[in-house]
Amino acid sequence: MANYNIKNKWKETKIMKLNKYAVEMLRARRCITTNQLANNAKVSAVTIRRGYENNIDAVCVGKFAKALNINVEDIIQE
């Protein structure tokens, strides 16, 4: 599983990378745009795009999974 612990002076954060193919396939099945997914997950569309390229916070990944009604493991890159 591709998650790492990043320590900063406030807290320890788990970060993950989204599996772009999995997210795009789920969006296609549900006929929703990136902006619609972002609105459902209550994050910005930029956060989703950043998740494809870079690691993002585990909480954001959880929001995407909840908005898509799937398990987190289904959309993270290993």
C-alpha positions as protocol buffer text, in pm:
chain_id: "A"
residue {
  index: 1
  type: MET
  ca { x: 0 y: 0 z: 0 }
}
residue {
  index: 2
  type: ALA
  ca { x: 136 y: 340 z: -94 }
}
residue {
  index: 3
  type: ASN
  ca { x: 101 y: 543 z: 219 }
}
residue {
  index: 4
  type: TYR
  ca { x: 368 y: 728 z: 406 }
}
residue {
  index: 5
  type: ASN
  ca { x: 395 y: 913 z: 732 }
}
residue {
  index: 6
  type: ILE
  ca { x: 496 y: 1276 z: 702 }
}
residue {
  index: 7
  type: LYS
  ca { x: 580 y: 1452 z: 1024 }
}
residue {
  index: 8
  type: ASN
  ca { x: 552 y: 1825 z: 1049 }
}
residue {
  index: 9
  type: LYS
  ca { x: 556 y: 2040 z: 1358 }
}
residue {
  index: 10
  type: TRP
  ca { x: 178 y: 2010 z: 1409 }
}
residue {
  index: 11
  type: LYS
  ca { x: 87 y: 1651 z: 1334 }
}
residue {
  index: 12
  type: GLU
  ca { x: 174 y: 1330 z: 1160 }
}
residue {
  index: 13
  type: THR
  ca { x: -10 y: 1293 z: 828 }
}
residue {
  index: 14
  type: LYS
  ca { x: -72 y: 987 z: 614 }
}
residue {
  index: 15
  type: ILE
  ca { x: -45 y: 1059 z: 244 }
}
residue {
  index: 16
  type: MET
  ca { x: -152 y: 849 z: -54 }
}
residue {
  index: 17
  type: LYS
  ca { x: -159 y: 867 z: -431 }
}
residue {
  index: 18
  type: LEU
  ca { x: -478 y: 817 z: -629 }
}
residue {
  index: 19
  type: ASN
  ca { x: -501 y: 552 z: -900 }
}
residue {
  index: 20
  type: LYS
  ca { x: -606 y: 775 z: -1189 }
}
residue {
  index: 21
  type: TYR
  ca { x: -734 y: 486 z: -1402 }
}
residue {
  index: 22
  type: ALA
  ca { x: -956 y: 354 z: -1121 }
}
residue {
  index: 23
  type: VAL
  ca { x: -1102 y: 697 z: -1042 }
}
residue {
  index: 24
  type: GLU
  ca { x: -1163 y: 774 z: -1411 }
}
residue {
  index: 25
  type: MET
  ca { x: -1337 y: 438 z: -1461 }
}
residue {
  index: 26
  type: LEU
  ca { x: -1560 y: 499 z: -1159 }
}
residue {
  index: 27
  type: ARG
  ca { x: -1642 y: 849 z: -1283 }
}
residue {
  index: 28
  type: ALA
  ca { x: -1729 y: 709 z: -1626 }
}
residue {
  index: 29
  type: ARG
  ca { x: -1957 y: 442 z: -1476 }
}
residue {
  index: 30
  type: ARG
  ca { x: -2140 y: 707 z: -1276 }
}
residue {
  index: 31
  type: CYS
  ca { x: -2135 y: 966 z: -1559 }
}
residue {
  index: 32
  type: ILE
  ca { x: -1991 y: 1241 z: -1338 }
}
residue {
  index: 33
  type: THR
  ca { x: -1728 y: 1504 z: -1407 }
}
residue {
  index: 34
  type: THR
  ca { x: -1425 y: 1580 z: -1196 }
}
residue {
  index: 35
  type: ASN
  ca { x: -1600 y: 1892 z: -1071 }
}
residue {
  index: 36
  type: GLN
  ca { x: -1907 y: 1693 z: -970 }
}
residue {
  index: 37
  type: LEU
  ca { x: -1689 y: 1443 z: -782 }
}
residue {
  index: 38
  type: ALA
  ca { x: -1510 y: 1732 z: -613 }
}
residue {
  index: 39
  type: ASN
  ca { x: -1842 y: 1888 z: -508 }
}
residue {
  index: 40
  type: ASN
  ca { x: -1970 y: 1554 z: -374 }
}
residue {
  index: 41
  type: ALA
  ca { x: -1645 y: 1501 z: -180 }
}
residue {
  index: 42
  type: LYS
  ca { x: -1641 y: 1864 z: -61 }
}
residue {
  index: 43
  type: VAL
  ca { x: -1291 y: 1930 z: -196 }
}
residue {
  index: 44
  type: SER
  ca { x: -1162 y: 2126 z: -494 }
}
residue {
  index: 45
  type: ALA
  ca { x: -1117 y: 1974 z: -838 }
}
residue {
  index: 46
  type: VAL
  ca { x: -752 y: 2077 z: -811 }
}
residue {
  index: 47
  type: THR
  ca { x: -714 y: 1843 z: -513 }
}
residue {
  index: 48
  type: ILE
  ca { x: -832 y: 1551 z: -726 }
}
residue {
  index: 49
  type: ARG
  ca { x: -591 y: 1637 z: -1007 }
}
residue {
  index: 50
  type: ARG
  ca { x: -310 y: 1680 z: -755 }
}
residue {
  index: 51
  type: GLY
  ca { x: -391 y: 1335 z: -619 }
}
residue {
  index: 52
  type: TYR
  ca { x: -312 y: 1182 z: -959 }
}
residue {
  index: 53
  type: GLU
  ca { x: 30 y: 1345 z: -978 }
}
residue {
  index: 54
  type: ASN
  ca { x: 138 y: 1375 z: -616 }
}
residue {
  index: 55
  type: ASN
  ca { x: 52 y: 1234 z: -279 }
}
residue {
  index: 56
  type: ILE
  ca { x: -245 y: 1380 z: -96 }
}
residue {
  index: 57
  type: ASP
  ca { x: -378 y: 1355 z: 257 }
}
residue {
  index: 58
  type: ALA
  ca { x: -555 y: 1033 z: 355 }
}
residue {
  index: 59
  type: VAL
  ca { x: -859 y: 1231 z: 466 }
}
residue {
  index: 60
  type: CYS
  ca { x: -906 y: 1359 z: 110 }
}
residue {
  index: 61
  type: VAL
  ca { x: -877 y: 1007 z: -27 }
}
residue {
  index: 62
  type: GLY
  ca { x: -1141 y: 899 z: 222 }
}
residue {
  index: 63
  type: LYS
  ca { x: -1370 y: 1179 z: 105 }
}
residue {
  index: 64
  type: PHE
  ca { x: -1333 y: 1066 z: -258 }
}
residue {
  index: 65
  type: ALA
  ca { x: -1408 y: 705 z: -165 }
}
residue {
  index: 66
  type: LYS
  ca { x: -1712 y: 810 z: 36 }
}
residue {
  index: 67
  type: ALA
  ca { x: -1840 y: 1029 z: -249 }
}
residue {
  index: 68
  type: LEU
  ca { x: -1800 y: 734 z: -491 }
}
residue {
  index: 69
  type: ASN
  ca { x: -1945 y: 488 z: -236 }
}
residue {
  index: 70
  type: ILE
  ca { x: -1643 y: 256 z: -255 }
}
residue {
  index: 71
  type: ASN
  ca { x: -1354 y: 138 z: -36 }
}
residue {
  index: 72
  type: VAL
  ca { x: -1040 y: 351 z: -15 }
}
residue {
  index: 73
  type: GLU
  ca { x: -833 y: 54 z: -135 }
}
residue {
  index: 74
  type: ASP
  ca { x: -1019 y: 68 z: -468 }
}
residue {
  index: 75
  type: ILE
  ca { x: -874 y: 407 z: -564 }
}
residue {
  index: 76
  type: ILE
  ca { x: -523 y: 428 z: -418 }
}
residue {
  index: 77
  type: GLN
  ca { x: -214 y: 346 z: -613 }
}
residue {
  index: 78
  type: GLU
  ca { x: 2 y: 68 z: -474 }
}
